[in-house]
């Protein structure tokens, strides 16, 4: 089986899309699929153990325009690239149209990877109504011409079906995975010593992009209530993004500059060390009413939550489809954005080392058994093989 896997993001950024794309491609290759990956030349992938050919195509670096230019130039390139694949596997981005169309012109199978509603990304960027309309129209058209779509949660699959009227037979739900060899329990004392963190502090940790729907500000607001019972507690925020300035302003407003640590972006290779510094890992999500509605509509297949449990961390996460299954397994679930519940559940975990260890063991065991990227790749291979038979 020969597959061309198409990516529209910047592979130099240590973000969820990069992790998903590269880890899945590696494991598909391990499973015997002949994958050639294509990405825009916005930045080079610097990860380790790359076992697949990765080809870059030039594009402009301007927002919106870069996707359209890349998609058009890539389609031209692939038109004259031989031999052709059996399947075009496209991670859908806003205004991605030319390359998927090429797949149908060449009478090749087209499989989409759906990680959410593209229009939500457009809305988060504050783009005008005409661009939102074009984005929705493109997304709907892609679903119409695709042979199948792999959605990263059952909730997203259901929402796509209802929003665009796509036949259920074309939609498959398959959650994200985690690299269980990379994200694993490490010696916490050694990790703290190596990275310069205090061995006596409880660290409430978060890792990921600073987006409007992650609710990072709720962690900051919960800290004073936690410190009333556990004064030796700080917040450790690993990552960066568009909401960082807002979160920093909340930290200053609450006079918590010495209690909240921002690491900025951390290389993928070093992330497990930082996660193993955490005492409790959190993902409260939430935000404005529209953001909470968005989270409920699409659900999540949270990479960070799987990385948390794979590292053997007790968690407090939001009650959103795709992460709520962790309730009672690896920690607690709270209403998204509920600061009081976040405070209470973190305090329960800090009060009992044995409880933290119980959740840590159970979460790690679950991740190893159910969440590896190789499991995801093997199931993806089965889906692709089924598409070829139709």
Residue pairs with C-beta under 8 A, 6 or more apart in sequence:
1 32
1 33
1 34
1 86
1 87
1 381
1 384
1 385
1 388
2 34
2 36
2 83
2 85
2 86
2 87
3 28
3 33
3 34
3 35
3 36
3 85
3 86
3 87
3 88
3 89
3 384
4 35
4 36
4 38
4 78
4 85
4 87
4 88
4 89
5 21
5 25
5 28
5 35
5 36
5 37
5 38
5 89
5 91
6 38
6 74
6 88
6 89
6 90
6 91
6 96
6 99
7 17
7 21
7 37
7 38
7 39
7 40
7 91
8 39
8 40
8 67
8 70
8 71
8 91
8 93
8 96
9 15
9 17
9 18
9 21
9 39
9 40
9 42
9 91
9 93
10 18
10 40
10 42
10 43
11 18
11 21
11 22
11 39
11 42
11 43
11 44
11 45
11 54
12 42
12 43
12 44
12 45
12 46
13 43
13 265
14 265
14 266
14 267
14 268
14 271
15 209
16 208
16 209
16 303
16 304
17 91
17 115
18 45
18 268
19 268
19 303
20 91
20 115
20 176
20 303
21 37
21 39
21 91
22 45
22 47
22 50
23 177
23 179
23 373
24 177
24 373
24 376
24 377
24 380
25 35
25 37
25 52
26 49
26 50
26 51
26 52
26 373
27 177
27 373
27 374
27 376
27 377
27 378
28 35
28 52
28 377
28 380
28 381
29 35
29 51
29 52
30 51
30 374
30 377
31 374
31 377
31 378
31 381
32 381
33 377
33 381
33 384
35 52
35 89
36 52
36 53
36 55
36 85
37 52
37 53
37 54
37 55
38 54
38 55
38 56
38 57
38 74
38 78
39 45
39 54
39 55
39 56
39 57
40 56
40 57
40 58
40 59
40 66
40 70
41 56
41 57
41 58
41 59
42 59
42 61
42 66
44 56
45 54
46 267
47 268
47 269
48 269
57 70
57 73
57 74
57 77
58 70
58 73
59 66
59 67
59 69
59 70
59 73
60 66
60 69
63 125
64 94
64 95
64 127
64 131
67 93
67 94
67 95
67 96
68 95
71 95
71 96
71 97
71 98
71 99
72 98
74 98
74 99
75 98
75 99
75 101
75 102
78 99
78 102
79 102
84 106
84 108
85 108
86 108
86 109
86 388
87 108
87 109
87 110
87 111
87 384
87 387
87 388
88 99
88 100
88 102
88 103
88 108
88 109
88 110
88 111
89 111
89 113
89 384
90 96
90 99
90 100
90 103
90 110
90 111
90 112
90 113
90 142
91 112
91 113
91 115
92 112
92 113
92 114
92 115
92 118
92 139
92 142
93 118
93 121
94 118
94 119
94 121
94 122
94 135
94 138
94 139
95 134
95 135
95 138
96 138
96 142
97 138
97 141
97 142
100 110
100 112
100 142
100 145
100 146
101 145
103 109
103 110
104 110
104 145
109 147
109 148
109 387
109 388
110 145
110 146
110 147
111 146
111 147
111 148
111 149
111 150
111 383
111 384
111 387
112 142
112 143
112 146
112 148
112 149
112 150
113 149
113 150
113 152
114 149
114 150
114 151
114 152
114 156
114 157
114 160
115 152
115 156
115 301
116 152
116 156
116 298
117 139
117 156
117 159
117 160
117 163
117 294
117 297
117 298
118 135
118 136
118 138
118 139
119 132
119 135
119 136
119 139
120 294
120 298
122 131
122 132
122 135
123 132
124 211
124 212
124 213
124 242
139 164
140 164
143 149
143 160
143 164
143 166
143 170
144 164
144 166
146 170
147 170
147 387
147 390
148 170
148 171
148 172
148 383
148 387
149 157
149 160
149 166
149 170
149 171
149 172
150 172
150 173
150 174
150 380
150 383
151 157
151 160
151 171
151 172
151 173
151 174
152 173
152 174
152 175
152 176
152 301
152 322
153 173
153 175
153 298
153 299
153 300
153 301
153 321
153 322
154 173
154 299
154 321
155 297
155 298
155 299
155 321
155 322
156 173
156 298
156 299
156 301
157 171
157 172
157 173
159 297
159 298
160 166
160 171
161 167
161 168
161 171
172 383
174 376
174 379
174 380
174 383
175 301
175 322
175 371
175 376
176 301
176 302
176 303
176 306
176 376
177 306
177 371
177 372
177 373
177 374
177 375
177 376
177 377
178 303
178 306
178 307
178 310
178 367
178 371
178 372
178 373
179 310
179 372
179 373
180 310
180 367
180 368
180 371
180 372
182 272
183 271
183 272
183 275
183 306
183 307
183 310
183 311
183 367
184 272
184 310
184 311
184 312
184 364
185 276
185 311
185 312
185 360
185 364
186 272
186 273
186 276
186 311
187 276
188 276
188 277
189 199
191 197
191 273
191 274
191 276
191 277
192 198
192 199
192 277
193 199
194 273
195 273
195 274
195 277
197 203
197 236
197 277
200 232
201 232
201 233
201 234
202 230
202 232
202 233
202 234
202 279
202 280
202 350
203 233
203 234
203 235
203 236
203 277
203 278
203 279
203 280
204 219
204 222
204 223
204 226
204 233
204 234
204 235
204 236
204 278
204 279
204 280
204 282
204 346
205 235
205 236
205 237
205 238
205 274
205 275
205 277
205 278
205 279
205 280
205 281
205 282
205 313
206 214
206 216
206 219
206 235
206 236
206 237
206 238
206 239
206 281
206 282
206 283
206 304
207 238
207 239
207 266
207 271
207 274
207 275
207 281
207 304
207 307
207 308
208 214
208 238
208 239
208 283
208 303
208 304
209 239
209 240
209 241
210 216
210 237
210 239
210 240
210 241
210 242
210 243
210 244
210 247
211 241
211 242
211 243
212 242
212 243
212 287
212 288
212 291
213 285
213 286
213 287
213 291
213 294
213 295
214 243
214 283
214 284
214 285
214 287
215 284
215 285
215 286
215 287
215 318
215 336
215 337
216 237
216 243
216 247
216 284
217 243
217 246
217 247
217 250
218 284
218 286
218 337
218 338
218 339
218 342
219 235
219 237
219 282
219 284
219 342
220 235
220 247
220 250
220 251
220 254
220 256
220 260
221 250
221 254
221 339
222 284
222 339
222 342
222 343
222 346
223 233
223 234
223 235
223 254
223 256
223 259
223 260
224 254
224 256
225 339
225 340
225 343
225 347
226 233
226 343
226 346
226 347
226 350
227 233
227 259
229 347
229 350
229 351
230 347
230 350
233 259
233 350
234 259
234 260
234 261
235 256
235 259
235 260
235 261
236 261
236 263
236 274
236 277
236 278
237 247
237 260
237 261
237 262
237 263
238 263
238 266
238 271
238 274
238 275
239 263
239 264
239 265
239 266
240 262
240 264
240 265
244 262
248 262
251 257
251 260
263 274
266 274
271 307
272 311
275 281
275 307
275 308
275 311
275 313
276 311
276 313
278 308
278 313
279 349
279 350
279 356
280 313
280 314
280 315
280 316
280 331
280 346
280 349
280 350
280 356
281 304
281 308
281 311
281 313
281 314
281 315
281 316
282 315
282 316
282 317
282 342
282 346
283 302
283 304
283 305
283 308
283 315
283 316
283 317
283 318
283 323
284 316
284 317
284 318
284 334
284 336
284 337
284 338
284 339
284 342
285 295
285 300
285 317
285 318
285 320
285 336
285 337
286 292
286 295
286 318
286 336
286 337
286 338
287 337
292 336
292 337
295 318
295 320
295 336
296 320
296 321
299 320
299 321
299 322
300 320
300 321
300 322
300 323
301 322
302 317
302 322
302 323
305 315
305 317
305 323
305 326
306 367
306 371
308 315
308 330
308 363
309 315
309 326
309 330
309 363
309 364
309 366
309 367
309 371
310 363
310 364
310 367
310 368
310 371
311 364
312 360
312 361
312 363
312 364
313 330
313 360
313 363
314 330
314 331
314 349
314 355
314 356
314 359
314 360
314 363
315 326
315 330
315 331
315 332
315 359
315 363
316 331
316 332
316 333
316 334
316 342
316 345
316 346
316 349
317 323
317 324
317 326
317 331
317 332
317 333
317 334
318 324
318 333
318 334
318 335
318 336
318 337
319 327
319 333
319 334
319 335
319 336
320 336
323 333
324 333
326 333
326 363
327 333
329 359
329 362
329 363
329 366
330 359
330 360
330 362
330 363
330 366
331 345
331 349
331 359
331 363
332 345
332 348
332 349
334 341
334 342
334 345
335 341
348 355
349 355
349 356
349 359
